[in-house]
Amino acid sequence: MRVAFLWLMLAISVGVFVGMLLALRNYRAHNIVLTPPKTAVEYGWAIVPWLIFALGAAPAVRRLFAAG
């Protein structure tokens, strides 16, 4: 049951972050600005929360699979 819940939460998290990145890409594709876009910086800041989430969840995932 715990592993199923873990996979469900992982799927939801991945879905949210993929949606966020797609929304960012769609916004940049349809928004014409006069200054050059800094898309690498924007994508970097969009990925930072995912990295924080992954690093924070890693010990719990290891413990969950070790308890098996």
C-alpha positions as CSV (number, residue, x, y, z in Angstrom):
1,M,0.0,0.0,0.0
2,R,2.8,2.4,0.8
3,V,4.6,1.8,-2.4
4,A,1.4,2.3,-4.4
5,F,0.9,5.6,-2.6
6,L,4.5,6.5,-3.3
7,W,4.1,5.9,-7.1
8,L,0.8,7.8,-7.1
9,M,2.4,10.8,-5.5
10,L,5.3,10.6,-7.9
11,A,3.0,10.5,-10.9
12,I,1.1,13.5,-9.6
13,S,4.3,15.4,-9.0
14,V,5.8,14.6,-12.4
15,G,2.5,15.6,-14.0
16,V,2.4,19.0,-12.2
17,F,6.0,19.8,-13.1
18,V,5.6,18.7,-16.7
19,G,2.5,20.9,-17.0
20,M,4.4,23.8,-15.5
21,L,7.2,23.4,-18.0
22,L,4.8,23.1,-20.9
23,A,2.9,26.2,-19.8
24,L,6.1,28.1,-19.6
25,R,7.1,26.9,-23.1
26,N,3.6,27.8,-24.5
27,Y,3.7,31.2,-22.8
28,R,7.1,32.0,-24.3
29,A,6.0,30.8,-27.8
30,H,3.0,33.1,-27.8
31,N,4.3,36.1,-26.0
32,I,6.4,38.5,-28.2
33,V,8.6,40.7,-26.1
34,L,11.0,43.4,-27.2
35,T,13.9,42.2,-25.0
36,P,15.6,39.0,-25.7
37,P,14.2,36.1,-23.6
38,K,16.3,34.4,-21.0
39,T,14.6,31.0,-21.4
40,A,17.5,29.1,-20.0
41,V,17.1,31.0,-16.7
42,E,13.4,30.5,-16.7
43,Y,13.6,26.8,-17.3
44,G,16.3,26.5,-14.7
45,W,14.1,28.2,-12.1
46,A,11.2,25.9,-13.2
47,I,13.4,22.8,-12.5
48,V,14.7,24.0,-9.1
49,P,11.5,23.0,-7.2
50,W,11.7,19.5,-8.8
51,L,15.3,19.1,-7.6
52,I,14.4,20.2,-4.1
53,F,11.5,17.7,-4.1
54,A,13.7,14.9,-5.4
55,L,16.5,15.5,-2.9
56,G,14.0,15.8,0.0
57,A,12.2,12.6,-0.9
58,A,15.2,10.5,-1.6
59,P,15.9,9.4,2.0
60,A,12.2,8.5,2.5
61,V,12.1,6.5,-0.7
62,R,15.2,4.6,0.3
63,R,13.8,3.8,3.8
64,L,10.5,2.8,2.3
65,F,12.1,0.3,-0.1
66,A,14.5,-1.0,2.6
67,A,11.5,-1.8,4.9
68,G,10.0,-3.5,1.8
